[in-house]
Amino acid sequence: MAIVNATPDSFSDGGLYLAAEEAVSHALSCVEEGAHIIDIGGESTRPGALAVSDAQEQDRVLPVIEKLRKESDAVISVDTYRASTAELALKAGAHIVNDVFGLQKDDDMAAVVAAARAGVCIMHTGRERQKLDDVIEDQYAFLNSSLDIAQKAGIERGAIVLDPGFGFAKDEAENIALMSRFDELSGFGLPILAGTSRKRFIGALTRRETAEERDVGTAATTAILRMAGAVVFRVHNVAMTRDALAIADAVLRQKRNIKGEGQQ
């Protein structure tokens, strides 16, 4: 899943793809590098970012979705927690709604997803709520609430991907704990997305101050989390991520082969 932010203030690519033509061009480049999903956002979710109106967000993402749908067969995701934006984006050609508040910010979001029979990425967040002390217990508490909302709205379970929300109201220690215990999320029985790309905790660990310098660290987290069960990776640098996944997947295949021989 390649990140394309049509925003002026996103922490890594803010201002680079404000024009729809530039955003689409970058998205197509990501597809050439091996991205299967393009995640288009119109509001920065970095800490301290200014909120935008529904209309501003829609003015940014809808032209990109419409143009990209005409020029590529890539799966399109819209990064929004607003039901109004999600509904228009799905009508414009998006296939997935990526909600950083896990269907819990906008009461109408789950119904919009269900009505469109769209895919949905349900993300965990620690923002605007009191977290539990244990990072995995908090994952299950929050995401189970989201899954209950999805079920009641009629969203099919097969349409859901979960995201543990690295960096969203989580400090460095919590992010590392989440990585080290990532395999415990398998209890959900759902595909898990990893969104560590260029996050602040990677910069802290590698002492890389600028976001663009954190791609190697991101690739390391990609390999680690793939080994722990992640199946979707939301990233800025697609080519480097594909390289990291090629190594991790080769090891996983070898492990499966050895296990299979042992069972025989």
C-alpha positions in Angstrom: 0.0 0.0 0.0 1.7 3.2 -1.2 1.1 6.5 0.5 0.0 9.4 -1.6 -0.9 12.5 0.5 -2.6 15.3 -1.3 -1.9 17.6 1.6 0.4 20.6 2.3 1.5 19.5 5.7 1.9 15.7 6.0 5.0 14.9 7.9 6.9 13.3 5.1 5.4 14.2 1.7 3.4 17.3 2.5 3.2 19.7 -0.4 4.6 17.3 -3.0 1.4 16.0 -4.4 -1.2 18.8 -3.9 -2.0 19.0 -7.6 -4.0 16.0 -8.8 -1.7 15.5 -11.7 1.3 15.2 -9.5 -0.4 12.9 -7.1 -1.5 10.6 -9.9 1.9 10.6 -11.5 3.5 9.6 -8.2 0.8 6.9 -7.7 1.6 5.4 -11.1 5.3 5.4 -10.3 4.5 3.5 -7.1 2.5 1.0 -9.1 5.4 0.5 -11.4 7.6 -0.2 -8.4 5.3 -2.9 -7.2 2.5 -1.3 -5.1 -0.8 -3.1 -5.2 -2.8 -0.5 -3.3 -2.7 3.3 -3.5 -3.8 5.1 -0.3 -4.9 8.6 -1.0 -5.2 11.1 1.9 -6.4 14.7 2.1 -5.7 15.5 5.7 -2.5 15.2 7.6 -2.8 12.9 10.7 0.6 13.8 12.1 0.5 15.0 15.8 -0.5 18.7 15.9 -1.7 18.9 12.4 -4.5 21.3 11.7 -7.9 19.8 10.9 -9.5 20.5 7.6 -13.1 20.7 6.6 -15.0 18.0 4.8 -15.0 20.1 1.7 -11.3 20.7 1.8 -10.5 17.1 2.2 -12.9 16.1 -0.6 -11.4 18.8 -3.0 -8.0 17.2 -2.5 -8.8 13.5 -2.8 -11.7 13.2 -5.2 -9.9 14.5 -8.3 -7.0 12.2 -7.6 -9.2 9.2 -7.2 -11.1 9.9 -10.4 -8.0 10.4 -12.5 -6.2 7.4 -11.0 -9.2 5.1 -11.6 -9.1 6.1 -15.3 -5.3 5.5 -15.7 -4.7 2.4 -13.5 -6.2 -0.8 -12.3 -4.6 -0.5 -8.9 -6.7 -0.9 -5.9 -7.5 2.6 -4.5 -7.9 3.3 -0.8 -9.1 6.6 0.7 -7.5 7.6 4.0 -10.4 9.3 5.9 -12.4 9.1 9.1 -15.3 11.1 7.6 -18.3 9.2 6.3 -19.2 12.0 3.8 -15.7 11.9 2.2 -15.7 8.1 2.2 -19.1 7.9 0.5 -18.0 10.3 -2.3 -14.6 8.7 -2.7 -16.2 5.2 -3.1 -18.6 6.7 -5.7 -15.5 8.2 -7.5 -13.8 4.8 -7.7 -12.1 4.0 -4.5 -12.3 0.4 -3.3 -11.2 0.7 0.4 -11.8 3.1 3.3 -8.8 3.5 5.6 -10.2 4.9 8.8 -7.6 6.0 11.4 -10.2 6.1 14.1 -11.4 2.5 13.4 -15.1 3.4 12.6 -15.4 5.1 16.0 -15.1 8.8 15.1 -18.0 9.2 12.6 -21.2 7.2 13.5 -22.1 7.0 9.8 -18.9 5.5 8.6 -19.6 1.8 9.1 -23.0 2.2 7.3 -21.3 3.9 4.3 -18.7 1.1 4.0 -21.4 -1.6 4.3 -23.7 0.0 1.7 -20.9 0.2 -0.8 -19.7 -3.3 0.0 -16.2 -1.8 0.2 -13.1 -3.0 1.9 -12.2 -1.3 5.2 -8.9 -0.9 7.1 -9.8 -0.5 10.7 -7.0 1.2 12.6 -6.3 1.3 16.3 -5.6 4.7 17.9 -4.8 6.0 21.3 -6.0 9.5 20.5 -9.0 11.0 22.2 -9.4 8.2 24.7 -7.9 6.6 27.8 -5.6 3.7 26.9 -5.1 0.5 28.9 -1.6 0.0 30.3 -0.8 -3.2 28.3 -0.4 -2.4 24.6 -1.9 -5.7 23.4 -4.8 -5.6 25.8 -5.5 -2.1 24.5 -5.4 -3.3 20.9 -8.0 -6.0 21.6 -10.2 -3.6 23.6 -10.3 -1.0 21.0 -10.4 -3.1 17.9 -13.0 -5.5 19.2 -15.2 -2.4 19.7 -14.6 -1.5 16.1 -15.3 -5.0 14.9 -18.6 -5.0 16.8 -19.6 -1.7 15.0 -18.6 -3.3 11.7 -20.7 -6.4 12.3 -23.8 -4.5 13.4 -23.5 -2.3 10.3 -23.3 -5.4 8.1 -19.7 -5.1 7.0 -18.5 -8.6 5.9 -15.7 -9.9 7.9 -13.8 -10.8 4.7 -13.7 -7.1 3.8 -11.7 -6.1 6.9 -8.1 -5.5 7.5 -6.8 -4.4 10.9 -4.0 -1.9 11.6 -2.5 -1.6 15.1 -1.7 2.1 14.4 2.0 2.5 15.0 2.7 6.0 16.2 -0.8 7.0 16.9 -0.7 8.2 20.6 2.0 5.6 21.2 5.5 6.5 22.5 8.7 4.8 21.5 8.5 2.1 24.2 4.9 1.3 23.2 5.8 1.0 19.5 8.7 -1.3 20.2 6.5 -3.4 22.6 3.9 -3.6 19.8 6.5 -4.8 17.3 7.9 -7.4 19.7 4.4 -8.8 20.4 2.9 -8.3 17.0 2.3 -12.0 16.5 -0.3 -11.8 19.4 -2.6 -9.9 17.1 -3.1 -13.2 15.1 -5.9 -13.9 17.6 -8.2 -11.6 15.6 -8.0 -14.1 12.7 -7.9 -11.1 10.3 -5.2 -9.7 8.0 -3.0 -7.2 9.7 -1.5 -4.1 8.1 1.7 -2.6 9.3 2.1 1.2 9.0 5.5 2.1 10.4 6.8 4.0 7.4 9.2 6.9 8.4 7.5 7.2 11.8 9.1 9.2 14.6 10.1 6.1 16.7 12.2 4.8 13.8 14.0 8.2 13.7 14.6 8.0 17.4 16.0 4.5 17.2 18.2 5.2 14.1 19.0 8.8 15.0 17.7 9.9 11.6 16.1 13.3 12.1 14.4 13.8 8.7 11.6 11.5 7.6 13.2 10.8 4.2 16.3 9.3 6.0 14.2 6.6 7.7 13.5 4.3 4.8 16.2 1.8 5.8 14.8 1.7 9.3 11.3 1.3 7.8 12.5 -1.6 5.7 13.9 -3.3 8.8 10.5 -3.0 10.5 8.9 -4.4 7.4 11.0 -7.6 7.4 10.4 -8.0 11.2 6.7 -7.5 11.0 6.3 -9.7 7.9 8.0 -12.5 9.9 5.5 -11.8 12.7 2.5 -12.1 10.4 1.8 -8.7 8.7 0.4 -9.0 5.2 -0.1 -5.4 4.1 2.5 -2.7 4.4 1.6 1.0 4.1 4.8 2.8 3.0 6.4 5.8 1.3 9.2 3.9 -0.4 7.7 1.0 -2.4 10.9 -0.3 -4.0 12.8 -0.6 -0.8 9.9 -2.3 0.9 9.6 -4.9 -1.9 13.3 -5.7 -1.4 12.8 -6.2 2.3 9.7 -8.4 1.7 11.6 -10.5 -0.8 14.1 -11.5 1.8 11.5 -12.1 4.6 9.3 -14.1 2.3 12.2 -16.3 1.2 12.9 -17.1 4.8 9.2 -17.8 5.5 9.0 -20.1 2.5 12.0 -22.1 3.7 10.4 -22.3 7.2 7.2 -23.7 5.7 9.2 -26.2 3.5 11.1 -27.5 6.5 7.9 -27.7 8.6 6.2 -29.6 5.8 9.1 -32.1 5.4 9.0 -32.7 9.2 5.3 -33.5 9.0 5.8 -36.0 6.3 
